[in-house]
Structure formats: structure tokens, C-alpha cells
């Protein structure tokens, strides 16, 4: 049988067409990339899209063109709330889509047994068997990368050098690298393929003064390398900055200083932090806006890299701060729970603000939904916001929940209810135990080169800590909120957004209070641990000696 040239040409053409069609189909079916940008303690006046981000004459307080562009083209979530507005638990929310009270690490178990209810403060951490978004994405064929601040994934063996240590010696350099690698490996065990350029905690808690600084370019350089290496496949980049959290004016710090040791050369990401003062001056802005401009430059470098690799249009970008800061951090008040963020994508109805209720635990199920995953397969506490982003619905939640230390909260409509139930351990703590907690905190503050707390051992306890007289932002909250220590607090957020008038004891709000307690009960029933009259705890009662022994173990382990 003879084969004509025309037949060969036809078969070859069909083969090439088939290959081309298959390749195009693969490109078309490539799941969207995800870039999750998590900032640290970003204040409301550092967002140009908020009223607080503008001066009285309407001019902008910040120079942040890259962030502004993404926000203006995306959906800004003005009803966003963080359930536990403290560094560690908020990150647990963003990495798992679950409430931090579900953490099962040893510290959380100790606190639970001590207080007889789950106690969400700085202790809930992610273990290798914790269901994380990163691991779920790996199962769907994603490459996952973690760059920046950890402060959530457990690594108990990490230890810092003394505050006055010389980080330039060979011994110090070797030790810092080993500690950094230890943290990287812990992050990889939680589901990330790549983990590098990591701060295990806040910069100034890293020990030696010389490296207790921010280095955004170092982190960003790693993130850019990750995109470079993986742009041909679906990827998830978790990019957690250490700014705008203190120490402030971080852009003035040594660009060669990192928690992994001193660099030989400064990182190069195509930006120049030395131009920050000039650019601020040209716009008539104050120098205290420098950290946000520095942050914006680095966000811009990430977006530019996505453009260069041709993947920006197939990338979902989340930008959010870990939690609120203003007079509410470490509490369930709006100053802490109310946070800000937005989602950018070419496949949503952007250019708008959404004021419906949403929670930090909603980001993971939302992203899973947006990439075409089956949300119902995973144990999320959050719900998908995709119907809001695409314009299908105007809301997906009726309530949002909060959990901080000895307090629980729920918001429904215009009302907010906070239940404050101090544990027996807190209420009956003897002076010796109070002094022990203050002593542990003082030792820790000395270790990181900061002034110790000068608290009265018999001072009142805040909502989230065991430190008499309060810790961190609790001082501000104690002064700002008149009903801070009242067990039942009911607020009309529409008419009293600053939570100054407690309606819980007013007869005309009796029915509202009862309804809000029922709403809170729904959450408490679904989560681990008891909570006062709402739910009996499942753990057995410990003797006082056992409780104090666990507390001492916790102090030695946490405040190292």
C-alpha cells in the first residue's frame, strides 16, 4: 500500500493540532495561583481606602500606590473580623481556616486544664498533624511556599542568643543558621514545600540587638525566587511581613541583618529604601509613614514579578493585617477584632467595598472555593465568601465569633455581646502565683532587651493574660472601655461603635441579651472545652498543686 505525501502531511498536521489543543487545554485548566500577603499590626490610618487614612482636607496620609491599586481593583472587606486579635492565634486562623481554640499543642492543653476552658492567647500553635491549607493545596497539585513571619507553627527547640551576643563570630553565625533551619523544617512539616527567609517571632524577640530588626527585602527576595522557580505550575505563596509592627522606622535598619545571621551582601529586589525620605518629602508626608512606603515597595516587587512571569492574571491576591490594633488588641473589643483586608482577582467583581460580616477563618474556604476545590471535604470553621466576590449574594454570614482568653464574643446585626468569665484559677490566684507570673514576664523582657513590667502583683487581670495589671495592649483597653471588667457586655455597634455604653443590665435590652447568648451558645457547643455556665468542661478537675505545677511548667517553657 502506497503512502502519499499528502497523507503524511495530513497526519502530521492532525498530530500537531492535537498536541497544541492538549497544551492549550492544560494552560486553560491551570488552577489560579494564590499570593497571601499578611501584614503585622497595620493601623487603620495606614490604609488609604479608610477614612482614617485621609487628612481633614481629603489628602492621603500614606504613599502606597501598589497596595492602593490592588485595593481599588479588588473587593475590600469592611465587615472583616479576627476571632482572636493576637499575633499567634490570628495566624492559626489564616493558615487553617479554623478557630484557634482547636489547637492541640501542649501549651494549649496545659492552659485548658489550668483554666477549665480553652484559653486562646499567645499559645495556640500548629503541629505537623494540624490540617493546614498548605497541605490541602499540595494534594491538589499546588507548590506551597512560606516566607516571612512564622509566630504560629510550633518549634519548641528554638532558642535565641543573648541580647548582647556578637553575631559576627563563626560560632554565632553557625548557631543562627541552625536555628533558622530548625524553624524552616517545622514549617515544611506543616505542609509547605518551600520555607525560607523566616522570622520565628517578632524581630525584637530574636535575641541579639544586631539582628532584632526588620529586613523586608531579605524576605521578599526569597518570595521572588519562589515565584521564579514555580511560575509554570499552580503555586501558593504565603508572604507574611514583620511590618508595620514595631520596632518602627525599620527601613533605617541594617539591610544585612537577618535572624539567620549577617549577610555578606544586601538583598536586591529592584527597590532602594534609601529613597524613602526623599519620596515622602516630595509628597509632603511625615517620616513616620516610611514603614508603609517600604512595605508598599516590597508588595510592588511581588506584583511586578507576577507580571514578568506572565501569571498575574491567573493569580488571586489576598492582602490583610493579622488583626486590629487600636485599643483592642488582645481583647474581643472592636479595636482588636475589626481588621481590614481585600481580595484581588481578575475573576471577581472588583472595585467595591463589602460591608457584610466576614471572619479571618473565611479566607481559606474562600480560596479553596475560588480555585475549584471541594470546600465540604475539609474541617473548616469559616465559610466561603466567593458568592459575595462574584456578586451572587450580598452576605453569607449572620454572625461572627470571637474568643480571647477568658472572654467570648458574638456579633449579630448591630449588636455585639461579650461574655467575660474569669476562671477559678484566675479569680483565686494567690499572691505567690501572681508574683511568679510577673517574674517570668520580667525575665523575658530582660532577655529581649526591653524594660520589664512594673505592675502591682495584686492588679486586675486583663481578658487574655495571666499577668496581674495586664500585658501588652490590655492596659489601653482597661482605660478605654468603662465596662471592661463586667461579666456581660452588650453593645449597639451602630450607635456606639466605640463600645462605651454597656446595655446588658438595661431592662429594655433583656430580650436582645438573651438572643445574643443563644447565638454565642451555638459556637461554644461546637468548639472544644467548656465555658462557665455555657458548657461544662470535659477535663477532670485537677488538684491545686497540679494546677500550680502545670502553671510553673508553662511559665518556664513560654518565657524562654
Secondary structure, 3 states (H helix, E strand, C coil): CCCCHHHHHHHHHHHHHHHHHHHHHHHHHCCCEEEEEEEECCCHHHCCCCHHHECCCCCECCCCHHHHHHHHHCEEECCEECCCCCHHHHHHHHHHCCCHHHCCCHHHHHHHHHHCCCCCCCCCCECCCCCCHHHHHHHCCCEEEEEEECCCECCCCCCCCCCCCCCCCHHHHHHHHHHHHHHHHHHHHCCCCEEEEEECCCHHHCCCHHHCCCCHHHHHHHHHHHHHHHCCCCEEEEEEEEEECCCCCHHHCCCCEECCEECCCCCCCCCCHHHHHHHHHHCCCCHHHHHHHHHHHHHHHHHHHHHHCCCHHHEEEEEEECCCCCCCCCCCCHHHHECCEEEECCCCCCCEEECCCEECCHHHHHHHHHCCCCHHHCCCCCCCCHHHHCCCCCCCCCEEEEEECCEEEEEECCEEEEEECCCHHHHCCCHHHHHHHHHHHHHHHHHCCCCCCCCCCCCCCCCCCCCCCCCCCHHHHHHHCCCCCCCEEEEECCCCCCCCCCCCCCHHHHHHHHHHHHHHHHHHHHCCCCEHHHECCCCCCCCHHHHHHHHHHHHHHHCC
